[in-house]
Amino acid sequence: MSEFVAPTRNLFLGKVDEDLYYPYPQQDPDDKEIADMTVAAFREWAADNLDADEVDRNHEIPESMRQQLGELGLLGATVPEEYGGAGFGATSYCRTVEEITRADGSLAVFLGAHLSIGAKPIMLHGNEDQKSRYLPDVASGESICSFALTEPGSGSDAQSMLTVATWDEGEGVYRLNGNKIWITNGAYAKVFSVFAKAKGGPKEGAVALIVERGQEGFTNGPPENKLGIRGTATTELAFQDVRVKPENVIGEIGDGFNIALETLDTGRLSLGAGSIGGSKGILQLAIEHARERKQFKKPILDFGMVREKFGRMSSLIYASESMVYMTSLLMDTHQLELPVEAGYCKVFGSEALWSNVNDAVQVVGGIGYMKEYPYERFLRDSRINLIFEGTNEILRLACTLEALKVPARRVSEIIKAEKEGLGAEGMKALLGSEDGLQAVEVPSFVPELLAVEGQLFAGALRAFEEKTVEVLRKYRRRILSKQYTLRRLADAMMQNYAMMATLSRVSSKVAAVGPERAANEILLSRRFIEESARRVHQELDTIDTPRDGFDDQIAELLREEGRFPARLF
């Protein structure tokens, strides 16, 4: 077995470590059994107790419903067992979030704000005293959690936050002052992970603090009236001289920003999983309609442009699922985090869901626009996934810049070798090839019946490796500011990662049960890879395009004029 290397870092080098990523990883049997039971229990509960349209209409997840989720054990899913939780790993939690999102987006976001990010700083960086004081009630659902980072003047640029925790030497406490906005669970959470800038003490810097409801000076505003996920209680928080004891500092002073980032990194994978659930839910509704709805004496499912949409929707779900669960299973197997892969899964999955909802609404036509049908709720609920826990734009930049560190070192070695005058043989001895690039081949695990798809993937990966090296040679450190280029590299990488995960999954299925019983997987993988490989080449072919300059000019024109700049009348 090779030393584990994160998938995207290998792919940026044009490399697939087959013994790490094939066969497609499997969930531990004991973990799978517990996850199966959890998903089945929720599904049974939801059938009898959950009316997602009512939650949406009333703008509320009732307290009784939150209590029932606690009784099901869902509110402690990821809390370690020693504190009363289920101790779920990444895969079991992703499976749970997928199923909940399929039933109701509001309920899934409530759970995510509670576990994925609200309680996560305590689980990741809390000391034993903090874990013992808070996590048992978190696990039971007695204490709902919330994550408070965003402010009126700081969203993606979290380091510009203005909330301040000033050290009061006389009382031996921090005095917290400031405001947070768009805080999920803000109306009823009991425990808040709040981020601020510590000042005045022996050490200053960003800090993560535990704040409890009921503390003097801490208030929240009314729930916001939102486009989607209306059942969630999204509020503003206000802190006016809130006294926070030193024992409620999470981690170290100065580590607050890193704690926030690590928390969000771990939460993003479950967002990708939730997007799969939403996609499966809307696909099933659209299929039921298309099979029954007739036009021109035929079911609309017989028409080519409708079939195209279902082909795209189904293949995107298959690819998203392959990515998310390859990532989660690698995390569980190797006991590590994969923040770049998790970020890419969130971006890919959320945009696949948005595409799928759009296609489904188009398939069903006018009823997709009507309140009495669930399609418009799916559409409204799905849009937020492209924005929160890191906008897809920020994640494209952050994940890609992080993953580029490996090929950047490789390019530095190539340039150094060239300057030292090493010939082809010297380059080969130092870097393994005459040009320093990886020899990209079809993975050996790909069966003959998927040879075309293997070639498409290998060709896309080869082109990606070459373009990455070309870009890094051209820009060096200036790549940090080249957002147009980074966006295209990010989109090409996501497609490559999706193709690799898809090929591993379908090849493993063929090897396990044979081509006939793997026919559905073969079909879906072929549909996805054919389009995905084209997308990679399209992105790479436009790495350098005059369109970027046009966009810069248009943006400046709009800045200057403040309106559409070309009047007709």
N, C-alpha and C positions, 0 to 999 in steps of 0.2 A: 504494500500500500504506500502510495506517495504521501509526502508531507502535505497536509491540507493547504490549499491555496484558494482563496475566494474565486468563484467562477468568473466574475467580470474582469478581475486582474489577469487571469489567464487569457480570456477572450481578447482583451486589448493587445495581447502579445500574439494573437492568432493561434492560441493553443487550447486544446481540449484534453484535460487529464482524464482519460477514459476510466481508469480504475477508481477515480473519485466520484465520477458522475454517472457511471454505469456499473451495474444495472440501476435503474431509477430507484432511489432510496425508498424503503418501506417503513411504516410506522411500527414501533415496538408493539407486539401483540397485546400485552397488558394495557398499554396506553390506548391502543385502538379500541379495545373492549370498553373501557371507561368512556372514551369519547363517543363511541356508538351509542351507549346508554344515555349519555348526556344529551346528545342531539335528538334521540328518539323521545326522551322525556320532555324536552322543550317543544318538540313538534306536537306531541299529544296535548301538552298544556295550552299551546297557542291555538289549537283547533277548538278548544272549549272556552278559552278565556280572552283571546286577543282579537279585537276588531281594530285593525290598523287605520281604517277610514275614520272610525270614531276618535281614536287618539289624535288624528290629524285635525278633525273638525273642532275638537275641544281644546286643542293646543296644550295637551296635558297627558303625561303618563301618570295615572292615578297612584296615590301612595299605596293602596292595596295591591296594585300590580307590581310595584317595586318590591313590596314585602314578599309576594309570591315568588318573584325571581330569586330573592334571597333564600327562601325555603327550598327552592330547587337546587341551590348550591351554585348558581351561576355568578353571583356577585363575589364569590371567593375563588373563581376558577383558577386564577394564576397565583393566588396567595399560597405561599409554602404550607405544606401540610402541618408543620409544627406550630403554625399560628391559626390552624383551623380551616385552611383552604384546601382546594383540591390539588394544588401543585401542578397544574397543567403546564406542559411544555408548549413550544410555539405551534406545533401542528394541531394538538388537541384544541388549543385556544382559537386558532384560525378556523378550524372546522366548526366550532361553536358560533363564532362571529358570522361566518358564512350563512349558517342556518338562521340565525336571528335576523340578519339583514334581509334575507329572502322573505321573511314574514313581515318585518317592519323596520324601515330605516331609522326612525326615531328611537326605537328600543335599542338598536345596535349602537347608535351614537351615545345614548345614555350609558350603556355598559362600557363602551370604550373610554368615555370621559372618566368613569369611575375607576376602571382597572388598568386600561392600556396606558393612560397618562396620569390620572389623578393620584392613585396610590403608588404608582411606579417609582417615583423618586425615593419613597420610603423603602420599598423593596430592594431597590438597587443600591442606595447609598445611606439608608438609615442605620443607626447603631442598634445594638440589641435592645436597649431601653425603649427606643422609639418604635421598633417593630413590635415589641411585647405590649406596649401601651395602645397601639393603634390597629395593628393588623387583625387581631381576632374580631373586633367589631366591623372592620372592613369586610372580612370574609363572610360574616353572618348577614351583612346588609344593614346592620344597625347603624353604621356610619357610612354614608355615601361620600365619595371623594370627588374632588374637582382640581383642575390644573389651571393656574392663573399666571399667564405670561404676557398675553397681548395687551397693549395699551393704546389710547387714542393716537399717540404719535409714534408707536413702534409696533410693527407687524412682523414682516420678514426680517427686518433689522432689529432683532431683539436687544442688541447691545445698546441701543439708544433709549432704553426704558428710563423713565423718570421716577418711578416708585423708589423710595429711599427708606432704608432701615438705619436709623441713627442711634449710635450707642449712647445710652444714658448711664454714665459712670456711677451716679449717686444711687440709682435703683438697681443697677446691674441687669438691665434689659435693653433690648432694641425697641425703638419707637418707630413703628411702620406708618408711612404716609404715602398716599398715592391712589391711583385708580387703575382698574383693569376692566377691559371690555370684552364682550362676546364670550363669556365664561359659561361653558356648558355645565349643567347641574348647579348653577350659581344660586338658584332659588331655594334649594333644600339640602345641599351638601353640608355635612358636619365637619369634614376635614378638608382643608385646602392646602395644596402645595403652591406657595406663592414665591415669585421671584422678584428680587429687588437689588438695589445697590447698597451695600453696607458701608457706612461712613462713621468716622469718629472713634472707632475702637482701635485695638492694637493691630488689627489687620483690616484692610479695606478691599472691596471688590464685589463682584456679583455673588449673590447668596440665595440659597433655597431655604424657605422657612415653612414650618407647619403652623397654620393658623386655624383656630377652631371657631365654628359658629357660636355666637353668644359673647365673644370677647368684646369688651367695651371699646367703642369707636369703629367697630366693623359692621358695615351695612351692605345690603345689595339692593339694586334697583328692580323694577318689575321685569318679567320676562319679555324679551323682544318679540315683535310680530314679524316672523320670518317667511321667506319664500317657501322653504321646505323644512324637513325634519321638525315640523311644528310641535310635535309632542315634547321635544326637549325644552328644558327651562334654561334659556340663554340670557344671562343678565350682566349688568355692570356691577363691579365690586368697588367699594370705597373704604379706604383705610385712613382713619384720622387718629394719630397718636395711639395706635394699637400696640399694646405692650407684648413683646415676644421674648420669652426667656431664652437664654443661650442653649438650654437643652432641646429647644425646638429648631435649632439650626441643623439642616440636613447636610452631611458632609462637612467640607471645610469652607471657610470664607474665601472667596475668590474662585471657587469651583462651580458657582451657581449656573453660569452659562453652559458649561460642559454637561452639568447634570440635566439641564433642560434639553440640550441637544440629544444626549443619550436616551432620555426618556422618549422623545419624539421618534428617534430612530427605531426603538423597539415597537412603538405603536403603529408604525406605517405598514408593516407587513399585514397586520390584521385588517387594515383598511383595504388593502389589495384583496384579501380573502372576502371581506364584506362585499366588495364590488362584484365578485364572482356570484355570491348569493343573489344580489340584486339582478344581475344579468340572467341567471337561471330562472328567477321568478318572472321577469318580464317576458322572457322567451316562451315560457310555458303558456302564459296568457295569450300571447300573440299566435302561437300554434293553434290553440283551441279555437280562436276566432277564424284563422285562415282555413282551417279544415271545414268549418261549417258555413262560412260566408260565401255566397255564390253570386257571381256576376257573369253575364253572357252565358248562363246555363252551366257554368263550371265553378268549382271551388277556386277561390283566388289563389290558393296554394299551387294551382296548376300554371300560373303565369310566371314567365321568366324573371321579370323584375322583382317580383315578390320572392321567388326562390333565391335570387341573388342575395337579398337581405338576410334570409334565413341561413344561407351558407356562410355569409360573413359573421353573423351573430354567433353561430354555433362554433365556428373555428376560432373566433376570438375568445370564447369561453374556454375552449380546450387549451389554448395557448396560455391564457391567464392562469388557469388552474395548474398547468404544468409548471409554470414559473413559481407561483406562490408556494406550492407544496414541495417543489425541489428545494427552495430556499428554507422553508420551515424544517423540513426533514434533515437537511444538512446542519442546520443550527442545533437541532435536538441531538443528532448523532455525534457531533463534534463539540457540543457544549460551548458554543461561541455565538457572537452576534455577527450578522452580515448586513451592516447598515446601508451599503451601496446597493446591494441586491434588493433589500427591503424597500428602499426608496424607489428603485426602478419598478418594483412590483406595484407599488402604490400608484405611480404615474400611469403605467401601462394598464392596470386594472381599472382605474377610475375613468380613463379615457375610453377604454373598451366598453364600460358600462354606459357612459354617455352616448357613445355611438349606437349601442344596442337599444337603449331606450328610444333614441331618435328613430331608429329603423322600425321598432315595434309600433310606435305611435303612427308612423307613416303607413304601416301595414293595415292597422285597424281603422285608419281614416278618422272621420268625424267623431266617433265615440271616444277616441283617444283624447279629445279636447273637453270632454264632458265630466263634470264633477262626480256623477254617480258611478263612474267607472274608475278603476284603480290606476289606469295608465298615466294620467296627469299627475297623480301623487308620486308615482315612481320617477317621473321626469323631474318634478320639483325636488324630491329628496336626493336624487343622484347628483345634482349639480354641485353641491357643497364639497364633494369628495375631491374635486380638482383644486380646492382652495385651502381647506384646513389641514392642520398638522404638516405644514410646509406646502406652499403653493407648488404646482407642478413645474412652474418655471424655476423657482429656487432649487427644487430637487434635481432638475436636469443639470443645473450648474454645479451644485455641491457634490452630487454623486459622481459626475463625470470628472470634475477636477480631482477628486480623491482617487478615482480609479486610474487617472492619467499619470499618477506618480510613478507607477511601475514602468510603463513604456517611456516616460520621460528619462528615467535613469538609463534605459536601454539606448535611447537616442544619444544621450551624453557619451555613452561608451563608444557608439559608432563614430561620433564626431571626433572624439579623442583618438580613436584608432586611425582615422583618416589623416588627422594632423600629424600623427607619428609616422605616417607614410607606410603603414602596413598594407601589403598587397592582399590579393584575394585569399592566398593561403594563410596569411597571418590573421586576417579577419575571421576566417573559418575556424582557426585554432582558438581564437579568443572568444568569439561570439557564436560559434556553431554553424555559421553559414557565411558565404562569400559577401553577402550584402548586409548581414546582421539580422535578417528577418527570419521568422519562423516558417518552416515549410508546412503549409496548411494542406491537410489531406482530409478526405472523407473519413469520419470516425469508423474504426473497424467494426464497431458493434452494429452499424446500420445494415439491415438485411438487404439482400439483392433486390427484393421487391420494392424497396424504398431508395434504390440507387439514385434515381433522378433527384429526389428530395435531398439526399446526402450531398450530391454535387452542387445543388443550389445553395445549400448552407455553406459548404466549403468555399465556393466562389465568392459568396457574400463576405465571409470572414476574411478571406485573403485580401479582397479589395479594401476591407475595413482596416486591416493591419497596415497595409501600404499607405492608405490615406492618413492614418493616425501618425505614422512616422513622418510623412511629408509635412503635415500641419505642424508638428512639434519642431521639426527642423526649421521651418519657416518663421515661426513666432517665438520659439523659446519661452521665456517667462511672460512675454506679452500675451500668451494664450489666456492668461487670467482674465483679461478684459474683452476677449473675443466671443461675445455672447452668441452671435449668429452661428459661428463655427461650432461652439460647444453644444448648442441646441441640436445641430444636425448630427454631431457625433453621438450625443445622448440618444437620439431617436434610432440611429443605426445600431447602437449597442443594445438597446432594449429589444430590438427585433432579433439580433443575433442570440441574445440570452434566451429569448422565447423559443427560437428555433432549436437551440441546443437542448433545452429542457423538454421540448416536444419530441425531438428525435430520441432522446434517452427514454422517455416514457413509452412511446409507441414501439420502439425496438425491444424494450423489456417485455412489453405485452406480447409481441409476436413470439419472442423466445419462450415465454412461459406457457402460452395457450395455443400457439399456431396462428397462421394467417386468417383462417376462416373465422375463428372466434374473436379475432382482433380486427375484424373488417371495419367496424365503426371508427375505431381509433385511427386506422390507416387512412380512411377517407378524410377525417377531420384534419389530420396532420398534413396530408397532401394539399388540402384546400388552404390551410394557413401558410405553409412554407412557400407555396408558389407565389402568393401575394407578398409575404414578408420579405423574401429575397429581393423582389423587385423594389420594395420600399427602401431597403438598404442601399441599393445601387442608386436609386433616385436621390437619396439624401447625400451620398458621397459625391455624385456628379454635380451637385449644386453647392459644394463647400465654398467655392469661389464664384460668386454670381454678382452681376451689377445690381441685382434687386436690393442687396443690402444697402448700397449707396443711395438708391432711390428711397428706401424706407427711412434712412437718416434724414434726407432732405425733406421728406413729407412730414416727419415728426417735428422738425424745426419750423416748418411752415405753419403747422397747426399750433405750435407753441406761440408763434408770433401773432397769428390771426384769431385763434380761439374758436374757429368754426370751420365748416367745410370750405375749402379754399378755391373752388372753381364754380362760380355761379353761372347758371345757364340763362336765367331770366332776370 
